[in-house]
Each structure stands twice: as structure tokens, then as C-alpha cells.
Amino acid sequence: MKKLALLLLLATPLHATFSIVARDPATGQLGVAVQSHWFAVGQIVPWAEAGVGAVATQSFVDPSYGKLGLDLLRAGKSAPETLRALLGGDAGCEVRQVGIIDASGNVATFTGSKDIIAAGAIANAGTPESNKCGALSVGRDFAVQANLMANDKVWPAMAKAYAESKGDLAERMLAALDAAQAAGGDIRGKQSAALIVVNVKTSGRSWQDRVFDVRVDDHAEPLAELRRLVTLQRAYNHMNAGDLAVEHKDHEAALREYSAAEAIAGKTAGVPKSRIAEMTYWHAVALVNMNRMNEALPLFSRAFAMEPSWRELTPRLAKSGLLPEDAVARIVAAR
């Protein structure tokens, strides 16, 4: 048995990690967020599927816990049932750490008896269960788990921060990650982070079901960069909604969405001017299509100053029916 355990340790990557799996009771959205001193933690630890659940698989990580976990949840198993089944079939369960939440908000978290300390987990309103591999707890709405931490205050700080924070699911999970780092975090330092939020129900289009899906693969301050990317994705979620509104000729909605995107990006530190230029430009296009040219021209001028290539692009929009042909010359002349 000792030889088998050693082989398992050598064969699996160590993701010393702090993570959270959670469900927003107000919206039903599901999420998972993680930080680690390991390259590209987002490739292997976080898993989520709309209408199904979310999984964080870490420590001496077995990636199959992610796929198989979602498969079992999709088949109707609860999060506790899923985690028990995965542990029962794993000869290396003593070195795993896993958090799982299902679409109904049932949550289960596990810390293997041989995970590198400081290691532990908290399931909200949790009830401990006996398990031969380590410590298993089941609860509701969220669970936090951490291993190879600087101290044993990390995961309690995460749970407290998440429970007391305000905002949407992404914002609350970010608060939990920040609290973990503030409490000491990974004893080795910090390197990568990731966050995924999916909708309460699947649309059948997985590419539309992810509200947030951002990763920081290698960065000196991964949590600060993760927060910046989450904020930027908020802006681009509005841009996507604006593009859809344009497709449906709903210019009022397009104006509303593009304006929101521009406002968010403009307040986000580290956003290149070229990003803001695009949001400003499409805001202006929406105004033109609502016969509000005088309001649009200053925005075009601002966009052209930030990124001159938009001036060259403008005549092409008329050929695609996105701008009136007779408006192009006036727009291109905007200074």
C-alpha cells in the first residue's frame, strides 16, 4: 500500500491550492474559483456546467474528478453522492482534496488524510461524515478548501468573507480568494488563478452558458489580475448583449448595453485605450441608428483619437447595413 501511494504521488501533479465552489441562491448561478502557486491552475482544478454543478479538484490532483463528477451530477446524483462515489473508486483518495456543488445547492467537500498541511475545508452549514480516506463534510450553498497553506486560518477566512460579502457570485468568490491570500495563502506564494460562473439552466449552447470564464496562467499578482479580468468580462458581457441587439435591430437595447460596457471599462485600471475605443465606437453607432447623430459625433471623435483605424473601418459598416450610407462622410470627418 505504501508503494502504491508513493507511485500515485509521483504520477500526479501537486496543486497546492485554495478554492471555492458556490451557488447563488438568488439566481441559481453556479461557480468555482481558485488560486495556486502552480502554472495555469485553470486548466485542471475548476470545472463547471450550467444546470449541473461545479467541481474543484486539487492537492495531488486527479483531473477525472472534474469530468466524472459533472457526469454523475448530470445523471442525477447529488454533490455528496457524487463525491462519495469518486472517493470510493480511488486508490489514492488520501491525497486528494475536492469540493463539489450541485444545481440544487447541495455541497460536499473532502480533504485527504495525507494532504500536505496546513489543509482543511468548510462546507457551509456542514455536517461531518466518516470516511476512510479523510475528512468529508456536506452542507449547503458553498464550500471552501485549501491545502499546503501558510496556516490553518486560510479556509475559515474564506468562508467568513464569502458569507459576509455582497454582490453577485463572481464578486463574492473573489472576496473569498482575497481573504485567503490576506490570511497567509499558499506557503509557497502565488502564481495563477481562475474563475468560472455558469447559468442556472443550460441553453444547450455551452458557449452561451458561461457568464464568466477567466484565467490567469502566470502572474506576480494573480488575484489582482483575475479581478481585473472579471471586471473586463462584465464589460464585454454588455458588448455581446449589444451586438445581439444590433442583430435584432433593437437600437435602444444596443445603446443601453454599449453604454454600460463603456462605463465599466472606463473605470477599470489597466484597460488599453484600444478596448475602450471599440466600446465607444459601437455606442456611437447605436446613436446614429437612433437618428441621434449630434450625440454620436463626439463619441466617434473620441474613438478615432484613441484608435485611428476605426475611421478607416467606418465605410465598411455601411456596406453591411450597420450604418446609413449617407452618414458615413460626416462620421469620418469627425474631429
N, C-alpha and C positions, 0 to 999 in steps of 0.2 A: 504494500500500500504506500509506503514512504517513497519507494522508487517511482511508482506511478505519479504520485503527487509532484515529485521533482521534475519528471518529464513534462507534466502539464504546465508547471511554472515556466519551463524553458520554451515551451511551444506557443505560449500565448503572450501578447504584449501587455505590459502593465500600464493601465490608465489610472494613475492616482488622480482622483477627480472629486469635485463636489458638484452635485446636480440636483435638480428638482423636476418632478412630474406633477402636473396640476390640471384641474378642471375649473373653469369659471362657472359657478352655479347660476349666474345671471344670464350668460349667453350660451353655456354649454360647450364653449370652445375648449379644446384640449391642448396642452403644451408640454414641452420639455426644454430645459436649458442646462448648460454645463460649462465648466471651466476646468482646464487641466494644464499641468506642465508636461505637455506632450504635443507633438506636431499634429495638427489637423484633427482635433478631437471630434469635430463634427462629422467626420467620415464614418465613425464607428460606434460612438456612445448613444446619440439621440435617435430615436425612431418615433414616428407618429403617423397616424392615418385618420382622416376625417370620419366621424361616426363610429370609430373603432376604439382607439386609445392611444397611449403613448408609453414608451419604454426608455429607460436609461440603463444600459448595461456597461459595467465598469469594473474596476480593480484589475485582476487578471482576466481581461475581458473575453467573453465568448460572444462574438457578433450574432451567432444564431439565436441568442435570446431575443434579439430585436425582431428578426423576421418571424421566428416561430411564435414569439409572444403575440405579435399582431395577428398571425394566422389563427391562433387559439381564441383570441378575443373576437375576431371576426366570425368565428364559428359559434359564438355564444357563451364562451367561458367568461367568468368574472375575472377581475385582476388577481384576487387571491387564488382562485382555482388555477389560473394560468401560471402563476409563479410557483405554486406547489408542484405542478406537473413538470415544469422546466427543471427545477431543482432535483426532483425525483429521478430524472433521467440523466443526471450529470455527475460523472465520477469525480469531477473537480470542483464540486459545489462549494467546498470550504474556502476557496479563494475567490469566489465571485461576490459582487455587490450589484444589486438590481433594484430598480424602482419601476412599478407598473401602475397605470391608472386606466380604467375602462370608461366607456362613454357615459355610464351611469354615475360616475364619480367614486366608484369603489377603488381603493388604492391598497397596494401591498408593497412593502419594502423589505429587503433582505441584506444582511451583512454577514459574510462568511466568517467562521471562527478563526481562520488563518489569514484574514486580510491584515495588511500592514497597519499598525496603529500609528496615530490615533484614527480610529474608524468607527462609524456608527451611523444610525439613521433614526428618523422620526416620521411616523405616519400620523397625520392629523386625527385626533380622537382615536388614537391607535390602541389596539388590543394585541399583546404579545402572544405568539404561538410557539409551541415546542417544535423544534426542527433539529434533526441530527447534524445538519451542516453548519448551523449558526443561528443568528437571531433574526426571526421573521416577525413582522407586525403588520396588521391590517387596519384600515381606517377609512376616512372619507376625504375627498376633495384635493388633498395634496400630500406628497411625501418628499422628504429631503434625505440625501445620503452622501457620505463623504468618507474617503479613505486616504491614508498617508498624509494626514493633516498635521499642522504645527501643534495643535492641541485639541482637546475634546470639547471646546466651546463653539467650534465651527458650525456643526449642523444644528444645535439649538438656536444659534444666532440666525441661521437661515429660516428656520420655522417661524421664529418670532417676527422677523422682518416681513415675510410673506403674509402672515396673518394680520399684521398691523398696517400694511401698506395700502395705498389707494391706487386707482387707475385700472386699466384693462389688464388682461392676463399677462401680456408681454411685459408691461411695466412692473407688475408685481414680481414676476420671476427675475427680472433684472435686479430688483431690490434685494431679493434673496441672495443672488450671486454676489452683489456688492457687500452684503453683510458678512458673507462667508470670508471674503478677502479681508475685510476690516478686522475680523476676529482672528486672523492668522493665516488662513488659507492653506494651500498645499505647502508642505515644508520645503519643497524643492524650488518653489517660485511659481511663475505663471508664464503661459505661452500661447494657448489657443482657447477658443470659446465658441459656442454655437447656441442658437435658439430657434425653435420651431413652434408655431401655433397653427392649428388646423380647425376647420369649422365643425360645428356640432353634427352636421349631417353631410354625407357625401353627395356631390353633384353628379358623380360618375365621371368627372373630369378632374383628375388628381392635380393638374396644374392650376386649377382654379380654387382648390380646396385649402391651399396653404396661405394663410393670412400673413404669416411671417416665416421666412426660411433664410436665416443669415448665418454666416460662418466667418470666424477669424482664425486662419490656419497658423499664423506665426506672427506674433506682435509683442512688443515690450510691455504694452498695456492692453491686453486683450479685452478686458471688460469695458474699458472706456471706448475702445473701438467698436465693440459689439453694440453698445448703447447708441453710438453714432449711426451705425448701420441700421439698427431698428428704427431710429427716428427717420432716417432717409427712406427706408422702405415704407413708412407711413405716408410720406410724400408721394412716392411712386404708386402706392395703392390708389391714391386720389388721381394720379395721372392715368392709370389704367382705367379707372371708372370714367374719367373724362373722355378717353379715346372711345370707349364703348358708347358713351352718349353721342359723340360725333357720328359714329357709325349709324346710330338710330335717329340722327337729325334732331336730337334733343339739345338745342344750344343753351338753354337755361341750365340744364344739368351739367353740361360741359364747362360752362363758365364757373359754376359753383365748385366743381371738382378741381379744375386747373388753378383757380384762385386759392383753394385750400392747400394744394401741393406747393405752390409758390411761397405761401406764408410759412409753411413748415420748413421748407428747405432754406429759406432766407434766414431763419433763426438757428440753423444747425451749424455749429462750428465745423470747419474743415471741408465744407461742400464747395467744390470748384465752381467758378463762375459759369463754366460751360453747362453745368447741370441746371443752375438757376436760369440761365438764358433760355433753355428749352422750355421750362415751365412758364416763364414769362411770355415766350413766343406763342405757345398754344392758348394761353389766357387771352392774348390779343386776337388771335384767330377767332376764338369764340365770340368776342365782342363784335368783330366785323360781321360775322354771320347773324348777329342780332341787330344789324344796322346801327351800331354804336361806334362808328369809325373815329370820331373825335376822341373817344376814350381809349381806343385801341392804339392810335399812332404813337403816343408817348411810350407805351409798352414795347412796341416794335423798335422804337429808337433805342430803348434801354437794352433790349435783347441783342440788337445789331452791335452796340458798343461792347457788349460782353463777348460776343461771338460773331464776327463778321460773316461767317459762312451762311448764317440764316438769311441774310439779304439775298444771296445767290440762290438759295433754295426756294424763295418765295414764289417766283413764277411757275415753278413746277406744281405747286399746290392747286393752281387754277386748272391745270390740265387734268388733275384728279378730282375736280369738283369740290375741293375743300375751301377754296376762296373764289369770290366772284372775279371774273376776268377783268372787269372794269375797275377793280380796286387795286390791282397789283402795282401799277405805276405809282400811285400815291403812297402805297406802303413802302415800296423800295426806295422812294425818295425821302423817307422819314429820317430826320437827323436829330 
